[in-house]
Structures are given as C-alpha cells and as structure tokens.
Amino acid sequence: MQFCGVSVPAQVAAQVAAFKPDLILLDRGSPGTATGEVITLLRSSAVPLVLLLADSSGRELIRALQAHAVEVMHRPFGDPEHVTHITNLLRELASRTRVGSATWEDQVAQNLLDLARRHKLQGTLMVNRGTPFEGRVVFKAGQLQRAAYGPLQGFEAVREILQAEDGLFELDDSLNVPRPRTAKSITQLEDGQAIHLSAADTADIRPRLLAVDDEPDMLFLISKHLERAGFEVTTAVDGRDAVEKALQSPFDLVVADLSMPRMDGWAMLKTLKADHRTREVPVVFVSAHDDYRESLRAARAGATDYLAKSGRSEILVSTALKAITPRLEALFHLLVNEPVEVRTQTVGLQWFLRALARLSSNGVLELKDDYGHYWVQVSEGQPVAAVSEVQQRRVGGVPGFARALVASTAHGTFTPGTPEGEAPLPIAGSMEELIARTCEGLNAAEARATEARLASAADFDVDPELFDLYCRVAPARKVAFAQALREKRATPPEVAAQQKLTPEQGLEWTRELLRRGVIRFRGL
C-alpha cells in the first residue's frame, strides 16, 4: 500500500486532494488530529473513513458511526491483524454497490450493519435504557435479529436510533435484556413489591413534579390528576417560568406542554439539558398533535416521553409513573435497606445522591464506566469520602466527588452499612453543597469554552425543521440574523456588525439558536 501521514489538521484538506486516498484512517485520540473541524471535513468527503478508538464502548461506537465512519479499529495500532483487516476492508469497499438515492441516515445505518457483520457482533445496542424512548438493536453472530424504536421496526428503527442526538447508548452482551417495569402507583411496582409508608414519610419522599402549561384550565386539571396519583405538584405557566423554578429546587419529573409563549417546550428542554443542575430531570411532553414523527423528534432532543392531549387522566398518570419507575424502584430498595443497582443514565446520579440524603442512608456507592471507577461513602445521607480513578489516576476529596458526578453512563451498586476503618480521602460539606458547587464549576467551564468558540466560529450545522419553525415564530430581526449566520459563513460578531447589532446581542441570539437546537457547532 501507499501511505501518506498527516499530523497537522490544517494540512488535511490539501493532502486528501493531492494524495486521493482510497481510505482514511483517523486516530480519534491523537491530540490535534481529531478536532471537530477535521471530523467534519472527513465526514463530508467521499473517501471512506475508519476511526481508531481508545475504547470499545457503545457511546464511542455510535459517535464514530455518526461521524460517517465505515469501520472502527482499536488502539494500539500496528499489529499484522490491523493490516489484514484494512486489506479486507478495501476489497469489500471496492465491491460495494453504490445506491445513489441512499440518504445520509440510510448510509449510517448500513455502516452499522456492515460493521456488526465484520466483527460478528453479539449482543444488544441500547439507547435510553429503561425509558419510554428505549431503543434496541439485537445482533447474533453479526446478523441483525431485531430492532425496535417507538413505532419503528427493523432497518427504520436502526436508522432512527443512530440519529438520537442526546441519546444515552450502551452495548450489552446479552441478547435478551429484560423490558423495563412500569409503576402502577408511587408505592407499588408491577411485580407486586410495595412500599408501606407512614403519612409523614410519604410527605417527605413522594415524587416532586413540575407541571407546565400556559392554559390555566389545563394546568389545573393536570395538577389535580397528578396530585391524586401521589405526586407533589408545582406549576409553571410557560417554559421560562419552568426553567426558573427548576433551578430553584430539584424536581423528579417535568410534564410540559409544547406550544407556549415566551419559551416553548423545545427551548425549555434544550435549556434544562444544557445546565448541569437540571439536565438529569426527565421531561414528558404533552401536545395537541398526535404524530409519531413528533414523538421521535422528542426522543432525539432528549425528552423522556411524548403523549397527545386526550383528556384522559389515566394516560397522563400512567405516562408520568412510567417515567419515574426506575427512581421508584431504587427508592424501594433504599427504604428497606437493601443493596441497590444504580444506572446513572436511568435514575440520575444527582437524584440518587439526594435520595440518600433525604433518607439519611449509610453505605458505599461504587460505580464504573468506560473511563474509570468511582466510590462515594455516605453517613446519615451526607458524603464523608469520595475517590475517582480515571486512566489510572486516583483523585480524592471534592475533585473525586466532582469526577463521579459527571459519570453520566456509569453503573454499579449502593451497599448499605458502615465500612470498617477510617474513611480514605475524607470530604467535607453537605451533599447539596457539593452537588451545587460541582454543577456551578462545570457550567462555568462549559460557558468559557462556548464563549471562546462563539467568538471565532464561522460555520454551523443547521437543523432544517427547527430552522423553518424558528423563522415562522421568531421576530423579524432575529430571523434575519439567523438567515445571515447560516448563509454568510461569518462569525456571530461579524454577522451582528452587518446587521447593525451590538456584538453582545449577536452572541446572545446565537446562544439562543444553539439552545433551541436550530444550529450547532460544526463537527459536534
């Protein structure tokens, strides 16, 4: 083979044009060569792309496929097997029949099926495990056995699952992952396990729900139905009011209308998911439109469920209970002082830590993910020690607690009891103080990174549907700004100057477009 190596991102485009490769191998973990700009350039190229990954997690596999990779390989690179694999891949790609009408989404789905066949993939690829928007793709010896996502089956389900923008992906080696259970009330699960509580206890731990609707009569009805089902209900009159109240106090669930003034449901969801303080809270949308496409769009955006306004209280209550079943199940085990299996992507780590505080629990929470191991000891519900070990680097105290808090796809067990001996790397501060301090630091770091990128970004990816919707409902000056940002390929401050706006106004309007999902940084 002829080989051309490139280590400087700025030289990639010229080298691809001059060398005309049959295949591009990109090391995702190499500093500088795997930036968003390089990924975007190679994703739009007609040359097949292979990504070299540091791990084999489901999330990394999906990220590679969404970058339009036809194959993934794992570091360290250089074994004779790698060369043989590339030779076979080139031979396969040369014989592949090109379908001119295939869409981007179709090709990404086909790439997954081809990859599964080559690697004889066995197991279940899941997105949003344990939620109403759970998607499953089951492979046996590399062959697709079944796939389901909402109303979709087979190839269509695979295609839609891979487009889940904020989905939480995991790869399980089991072919028969059990279906999630559904709660029938806030004190009973489907299999008959019941939580017997005194009136005082119920007032302390019953799920806290935020109901959001700009129609007073509808908001009143929703609140009454959910209160009778056992929820402690707070109300908000629109998306902005909901965000303000969610920032003041944590909720177990948000049930919101989609069409509202000041801030609609989509913008509310984007705002909640963008803030570390609120991104864990499940959001159920209620809409006047009964459309499966809107349901799938809600799943892509990170909502927990979507239902049409029907006036039937049992559907609303059932949907709300389904959304919080994983939390109710975890709560049951904590109340009877049993070990608890914890999946942070299902229950939310902040929620679980707050549950330990509310119940004054004693014990040790041990978690792991593809990046490391995390350990938090609590006494009377308050943290007394924390350790995180990521890439063989051990960190304790508040930094260790912070690293555990961002492990959004970790899983493990909480074991009740008091460990013997003195707690290693002790930690000071209440649970709520540590969660608040960590979230504040994470938000500040992300804000600095976003501001730095906003000042120089000149090219964005646009969601056509959301862009059209924004152009229909936004004020004329904001629409003109959004259109100029899309068409002129200039930085937000440059577009603001052309539109006779202040730089600050241009940045704020760009942030709004990012929050709403109308645009996103190219390459992400």
VOGU-3710 file (C-alpha; in Angstrom, 3 decimals, decimal comma):
1> mqfcgvsvpa> 0,000/0,000/0,000  0,956/3,600/-0,478  0,640/5,615/2,709  0,520/9,344/3,438  0,672/10,539/7,047  -0,731/13,895/8,213  -0,287/15,256/11,724  -1,281/18,923/11,236  -5,078/19,499/10,977  -4,692/22,475/8,636
11> qvaaqvaafk> -2,944/20,240/6,073  -5,631/17,546/5,910  -7,735/19,066/3,112  -4,764/19,670/0,839  -3,312/16,210/1,444  -6,636/14,481/0,755  -6,978/16,433/-2,518  -3,393/15,715/-3,612  -2,985/12,112/-2,476  -6,516/10,933/-3,417
21> pdlilldrgs> -6,627/8,087/-0,876  -8,883/5,039/-1,086  -9,240/5,038/2,705  -8,628/7,470/5,559  -7,564/6,231/8,995  -8,084/8,829/11,731  -6,769/8,388/15,270  -9,577/9,826/17,376  -7,386/10,050/20,453  -4,404/11,816/18,916
31> pgtatgevit> -4,094/15,457/20,099  -4,961/17,946/17,388  -5,888/15,486/14,642  -9,373/14,603/15,881  -10,828/18,084/16,230  -14,380/18,839/15,167  -13,155/20,590/12,032  -11,198/17,535/10,862  -14,112/15,206/11,605  -16,430/17,497/9,613
41> llrssavplv> -14,045/17,663/6,663  -13,633/13,894/6,515  -17,322/13,245/7,145  -18,239/15,287/4,070  -15,545/13,621/1,971  -16,441/10,767/-0,373  -13,404/8,831/0,865  -14,335/6,022/3,321  -13,294/6,832/6,882  -12,012/4,454/9,588
51> llladssgre> -11,750/5,754/13,149  -9,088/4,447/15,519  -10,599/4,442/19,033  -9,160/4,066/22,507  -12,109/2,022/23,826  -14,980/-0,107/22,572  -17,893/1,431/24,471  -21,296/1,724/22,840  -21,135/5,511/23,030  -17,808/5,701/21,192
61> liralqahav> -19,035/3,266/18,546  -22,092/5,417/17,867  -20,034/8,614/17,761  -17,792/7,027/15,153  -20,744/5,948/13,021  -22,353/9,381/13,310  -19,078/10,824/12,004  -19,784/8,631/8,935  -17,075/6,076/9,666  -17,425/2,818/7,754
71> evmhrpfgdp> -15,351/0,927/10,345  -13,716/1,291/13,754  -10,424/-0,166/14,985  -8,845/-0,019/18,421  -5,550/1,265/19,719  -2,700/0,471/19,815  -2,427/0,327/16,029  0,243/-1,676/14,238  -0,475/-5,389/14,637  -0,345/-7,512/11,470
81> ehvthitnll> -4,047/-8,194/12,080  -4,753/-4,482/11,551  -3,085/-4,565/8,147  -5,024/-7,669/7,147  -8,246/-6,054/8,319  -7,609/-2,910/6,254  -6,766/-5,012/3,192  -10,027/-6,931/3,514  -11,972/-3,715/4,117  -10,551/-2,094/0,965
91> relasrtrvg> -11,519/-5,171/-1,034  -15,058/-5,075/0,387  -15,478/-1,338/-0,251  -14,290/-1,728/-3,839  -17,006/-4,296/-4,498  -19,781/-2,408/-2,706  -22,732/-1,399/-4,863  -23,375/2,313/-4,584  -27,007/3,385/-4,191  -27,398/6,915/-5,474
101> satwedqvaq> -30,700/7,538/-3,661  -29,391/6,493/-0,212  -29,667/9,265/2,362  -27,062/10,168/4,968  -29,185/8,443/7,632  -29,548/5,292/5,496  -25,791/5,065/4,973  -25,016/5,484/8,683  -27,445/2,655/9,491  -25,959/0,445/6,783
111> nlldlarrhk> -22,455/1,132/8,106  -23,521/-0,239/11,499  -24,946/-3,397/9,943  -21,777/-3,923/7,900  -19,573/-3,321/10,947  -21,607/-5,790/13,019  -21,219/-8,428/10,306  -17,424/-7,977/10,070  -16,912/-8,163/13,835  -19,576/-10,849/14,364
121> lqgtlmvnrg> -21,157/-8,512/16,922  -23,197/-10,305/19,572  -25,494/-8,527/21,989  -27,830/-5,572/22,288  -27,137/-1,958/21,414  -29,473/0,156/23,519  -30,340/3,822/23,679  -32,103/5,419/26,641  -32,358/2,174/28,619  -35,295/1,957/30,989
131> tpfegrvvfk> -37,205/4,899/29,488  -40,318/5,007/27,269  -37,987/6,058/24,429  -35,810/2,994/24,820  -34,418/1,669/21,534  -32,880/-1,766/20,949  -30,836/-3,313/18,175  -30,067/-7,008/18,746  -27,271/-8,802/16,887  -26,436/-12,510/16,917
141> agqlqraayg> -23,156/-13,628/15,331  -23,091/-10,349/13,401  -26,607/-10,628/11,980  -29,445/-8,260/12,837  -32,071/-10,194/14,789  -34,486/-7,421/15,640  -34,632/-3,684/16,183  -37,335/-1,552/17,735  -37,682/2,141/18,494  -41,138/3,500/19,251
151> plqgfeavre> -43,400/2,557/16,318  -40,436/1,670/14,080  -39,012/-1,798/13,473  -36,052/-3,277/11,587  -33,840/-1,085/9,438  -36,015/2,007/10,006  -35,566/1,610/13,767  -31,772/1,251/13,364  -31,651/4,405/11,252  -33,675/6,442/13,754
161> ilqaedglfe> -31,765/5,169/16,806  -28,480/6,334/15,282  -29,906/9,841/14,892  -30,696/10,215/18,608  -28,821/13,451/19,245  -28,735/13,276/23,050  -29,289/9,548/23,430  -27,507/7,533/26,086  -26,027/4,492/24,329  -24,668/1,273/25,781
171> lddslnvprp> -23,651/-2,077/24,366  -24,790/-5,136/26,327  -23,533/-8,634/25,528  -26,930/-10,121/26,377  -29,420/-10,988/23,635  -32,448/-10,745/25,902  -32,233/-7,618/28,035  -35,415/-7,545/30,156  -38,025/-4,942/29,414  -38,305/-2,081/31,928
181> rtaksitqle> -41,027/-2,372/34,535  -43,828/0,133/34,945  -45,089/1,502/38,241  -48,844/1,309/38,886  -48,686/3,796/41,733  -45,991/5,704/43,568  -45,869/2,966/46,204  -46,174/-0,176/44,085  -44,231/-1,674/41,195  -45,507/-4,067/38,553
191> dgqaihlsaa> -44,262/-7,236/40,226  -46,187/-6,518/43,406  -43,397/-5,063/45,514  -44,995/-2,420/47,725  -43,581/0,384/49,829  -45,606/0,816/53,024  -45,133/4,336/54,280  -46,476/6,391/57,142  -48,200/9,652/56,259  -45,177/11,627/57,456
201> dtadirprll> -42,767/9,566/55,358  -44,948/9,914/52,256  -44,891/13,702/52,564  -41,084/13,635/52,642  -40,312/11,314/49,748  -43,240/11,446/47,350  -42,094/12,434/43,843  -41,892/16,164/43,121  -43,388/17,089/39,745  -43,385/20,362/37,805
211> avddepdmlf> -46,446/20,817/35,546  -46,056/23,414/32,786  -48,862/24,806/30,593  -49,948/28,300/29,556  -53,673/27,346/29,645  -54,901/27,823/33,251  -57,753/25,295/32,997  -55,490/22,607/31,519  -52,808/23,302/34,114  -55,394/22,945/36,901
221> liskhlerag> -56,640/19,601/35,543  -53,128/18,207/35,049  -52,164/19,221/38,573  -55,222/17,639/40,186  -54,852/14,344/38,324  -51,195/14,051/39,279  -51,722/15,102/42,893  -54,358/12,364/43,277  -51,784/9,913/41,908  -49,445/10,836/44,758
231> fevttavdgr> -47,179/13,475/43,217  -46,248/16,700/44,952  -47,063/19,178/42,162  -45,644/22,639/41,450  -46,958/24,610/38,452  -45,361/26,916/35,870  -47,106/28,996/33,191  -44,509/28,694/30,416  -41,054/27,370/29,621  -39,160/30,282/31,103
241> davekalqsp> -41,108/30,071/34,355  -40,408/26,325/34,421  -36,651/26,786/33,989  -36,537/29,363/36,790  -38,402/27,054/39,178  -36,312/24,008/38,192  -33,159/25,970/39,025  -34,536/26,944/42,433  -35,439/23,419/43,530  -34,821/19,930/42,065
251> fdlvvadlsm> -37,783/18,042/40,585  -38,231/14,333/39,897  -40,203/14,959/36,698  -41,392/17,759/34,405  -44,656/17,421/32,443  -44,900/20,253/29,910  -46,964/21,496/27,006  -45,044/22,029/23,773  -46,690/25,231/22,488  -46,256/28,060/24,980
261> prmdgwamlk> -45,417/31,786/24,827  -42,095/33,339/25,897  -40,350/29,943/25,827  -41,869/26,854/24,204  -41,327/23,267/25,260  -38,438/22,633/22,854  -36,467/25,637/24,077  -37,250/24,720/27,696  -35,912/21,195/27,152  -32,712/22,458/25,492
271> tlkadhrtre> -32,167/24,930/28,350  -32,677/22,277/31,035  -30,371/19,801/29,281  -27,669/22,461/28,821  -27,384/23,146/32,577  -25,674/20,592/34,824  -28,100/21,492/37,618  -31,169/20,375/35,647  -30,020/18,055/32,874  -30,990/14,898/34,771
281> vpvvfvsahd> -34,666/15,750/35,239  -36,940/13,654/32,970  -39,247/15,711/30,726  -42,569/14,412/29,367  -44,161/16,467/26,590  -47,923/16,858/26,184  -49,057/18,124/22,794  -52,232/18,663/20,795  -50,548/16,822/17,895  -50,704/13,025/17,899
291> dyreslraar> -47,848/12,409/15,468  -45,258/9,648/15,768  -42,744/11,891/13,979  -43,072/14,452/16,752  -42,635/11,620/19,251  -39,380/10,553/17,607  -38,240/14,160/17,421  -38,835/14,456/21,179  -36,719/11,347/21,699  -33,899/12,812/19,602
301> agatdylaks> -33,991/16,006/21,647  -33,691/14,131/24,956  -37,300/14,071/26,191  -38,383/11,070/28,259  -41,832/10,603/26,680  -44,402/12,282/24,447  -48,173/11,974/24,532  -51,106/13,661/22,857  -53,617/15,691/24,850  -56,591/13,369/25,130
311> grseilvsta> -58,379/14,497/28,260  -57,906/11,004/29,740  -56,312/11,294/33,142  -55,267/7,627/33,313  -52,984/8,042/30,272  -51,293/11,096/31,775  -50,837/9,432/35,165  -49,584/6,184/33,607  -47,046/8,075/31,493  -45,767/10,034/34,497
321> lkaitprlea> -45,412/6,867/36,579  -43,644/5,073/33,735  -41,120/7,917/33,529  -40,147/7,653/37,194  -40,350/3,858/37,642  -36,536/3,425/37,803  -36,385/6,006/40,596  -39,280/4,421/42,482  -37,589/1,038/42,272  -34,306/2,443/43,608
331> lfhllvnepv> -36,206/4,222/46,366  -37,901/0,988/47,410  -34,564/-0,765/47,927  -33,193/2,179/49,903  -36,246/2,218/52,183  -35,893/-1,462/53,060  -32,110/-1,113/53,413  -31,215/-3,454/50,537  -28,358/-3,159/48,020  -29,387/-1,087/45,008
341> evrtqtvglq> -28,272/-1,493/41,408  -27,578/2,022/40,118  -27,511/3,072/36,465  -26,805/6,784/36,404  -28,253/7,268/32,923  -31,575/5,841/34,150  -32,032/7,296/37,635  -29,625/10,244/37,528  -26,673/10,369/39,916  -27,662/13,709/41,418
351> wflralarls> -31,132/12,343/42,132  -29,715/9,196/43,754  -27,305/11,140/45,950  -30,139/13,445/47,039  -32,285/10,377/47,793  -29,518/9,103/50,080  -29,536/12,474/51,842  -33,347/12,545/52,196  -33,359/9,059/53,736  -30,228/9,632/55,889
361> sngvlelkdd> -28,715/6,481/54,383  -25,404/4,904/55,344  -23,311/2,967/52,866  -20,961/2,973/49,896  -21,775/3,762/46,271  -19,398/2,081/43,802  -19,696/2,878/40,085  -17,719/2,272/36,916  -17,912/3,263/33,276  -15,654/3,029/30,228
371> yghywvqvse> -13,353/5,696/31,672  -12,874/4,746/35,287  -14,121/3,776/38,753  -15,904/5,980/41,308  -16,506/5,469/45,025  -18,607/7,636/47,394  -19,209/6,831/51,062  -22,158/8,418/52,880  -23,033/8,613/56,559  -26,505/9,770/57,609
381> gqpvaavsev> -27,013/10,735/53,981  -24,007/13,065/53,820  -20,762/12,400/51,911  -17,775/11,547/54,079  -15,327/10,316/51,417  -15,014/10,166/47,644  -12,449/8,623/45,289  -12,319/8,564/41,485  -9,804/6,635/39,437  -9,729/7,680/35,775
391> qqrrvggvpg> -6,999/6,445/33,424  -5,056/5,083/36,409  -5,068/8,489/38,104  -6,544/8,416/41,596  -8,223/11,601/42,870  -9,998/12,016/46,193  -11,996/14,547/48,176  -14,058/17,187/46,376  -12,296/16,641/43,000  -13,038/12,921/43,286
401> faralvasta> -16,690/13,690/44,038  -16,869/16,033/41,027  -15,475/13,385/38,661  -18,060/10,905/39,912  -20,869/13,409/39,375  -20,168/13,723/35,639  -20,148/9,946/35,069  -23,494/10,061/33,274  -23,313/6,496/31,915  -21,801/4,730/34,929
411> hgtftpgtpe> -23,378/1,738/36,635  -22,746/-0,085/39,881  -24,182/-0,744/43,322  -25,018/1,085/46,529  -24,324/-1,187/49,502  -25,927/-0,190/52,841  -23,882/-0,328/56,026  -20,851/1,264/57,614  -17,433/0,222/56,277  -14,857/-0,722/58,872
421> geaplpiags> -11,916/1,578/59,498  -11,408/5,249/58,805  -12,743/6,633/55,518  -9,953/7,227/52,963  -9,629/10,728/51,486  -12,379/12,299/53,637  -14,620/15,010/52,282  -16,315/17,963/53,997  -19,608/19,675/53,175  -23,234/18,647/52,802
431> meeliartce> -24,489/16,635/49,855  -26,452/19,578/48,481  -23,494/21,956/48,827  -21,164/19,595/46,979  -23,649/18,979/44,150  -24,280/22,722/43,774  -20,576/23,590/43,837  -19,716/20,904/41,275  -22,507/21,941/38,902  -21,513/25,586/39,198
441> glnaaearat> -17,925/24,754/38,251  -18,974/22,572/35,315  -21,346/25,231/33,992  -18,649/27,910/34,248  -16,093/25,764/32,405  -18,544/24,981/29,593  -19,560/28,634/29,331  -15,934/29,719/28,919  -15,374/27,109/26,213  -18,565/28,106/24,390
451> earlasaadf> -17,760/31,820/24,531  -14,286/31,220/23,144  -15,682/29,159/20,285  -18,566/31,564/19,579  -16,152/34,413/19,003  -14,417/32,580/16,151  -16,955/30,061/14,789  -17,947/30,899/11,225  -19,745/27,741/10,166  -22,640/25,906/11,814
461> dvdpelfdly> -24,734/22,833/11,117  -28,431/23,706/10,755  -31,469/21,601/11,643  -33,802/22,348/8,668  -37,067/21,631/10,513  -36,173/23,666/13,572  -34,778/26,469/11,378  -38,063/26,701/9,441  -40,019/26,693/12,696  -37,790/29,403/14,152
471> crvaparkva> -38,283/31,553/11,030  -42,062/31,257/11,437  -42,275/32,223/15,098  -39,267/34,458/15,850  -39,242/38,280/15,439  -38,161/39,551/12,024  -34,753/40,861/13,173  -33,861/37,562/14,805  -34,920/35,695/11,654  -32,722/37,968/9,520
481> faqalrekra> -29,797/37,349/11,862  -30,287/33,558/11,769  -30,502/33,540/7,974  -27,350/35,650/7,669  -25,499/33,413/10,120  -26,402/30,389/8,003  -25,710/31,904/4,582  -22,731/34,224/5,037  -20,460/31,794/6,913  -19,179/34,573/9,150
491> tppevaaqqk> -18,631/34,699/12,904  -21,520/35,874/15,106  -19,812/39,233/15,865  -19,248/39,776/12,113  -22,865/38,993/11,288  -24,002/41,246/14,149  -21,988/44,129/12,694  -23,508/43,552/9,246  -26,992/43,552/10,792  -26,212/46,704/12,808
501> ltpeqglewt> -26,390/44,845/16,118  -24,037/45,007/19,059  -21,557/42,107/19,392  -23,190/41,173/22,694  -26,620/40,976/21,035  -25,243/38,825/18,229  -23,670/36,404/20,712  -26,860/36,199/22,767  -29,005/35,480/19,699  -26,507/32,816/18,620
511> rellrrgvir> -26,706/31,249/22,089  -30,490/31,160/21,739  -30,198/29,345/18,392  -27,793/26,851/19,981  -30,080/26,297/22,987  -33,061/25,669/20,727  -31,095/23,208/18,616  -31,637/25,307/15,469  -27,866/25,360/14,912  -24,895/23,592/16,441
521> frgl> -21,152/23,906/16,128  -19,979/22,089/13,025  -18,266/18,818/13,776  -20,077/18,087/17,038
//
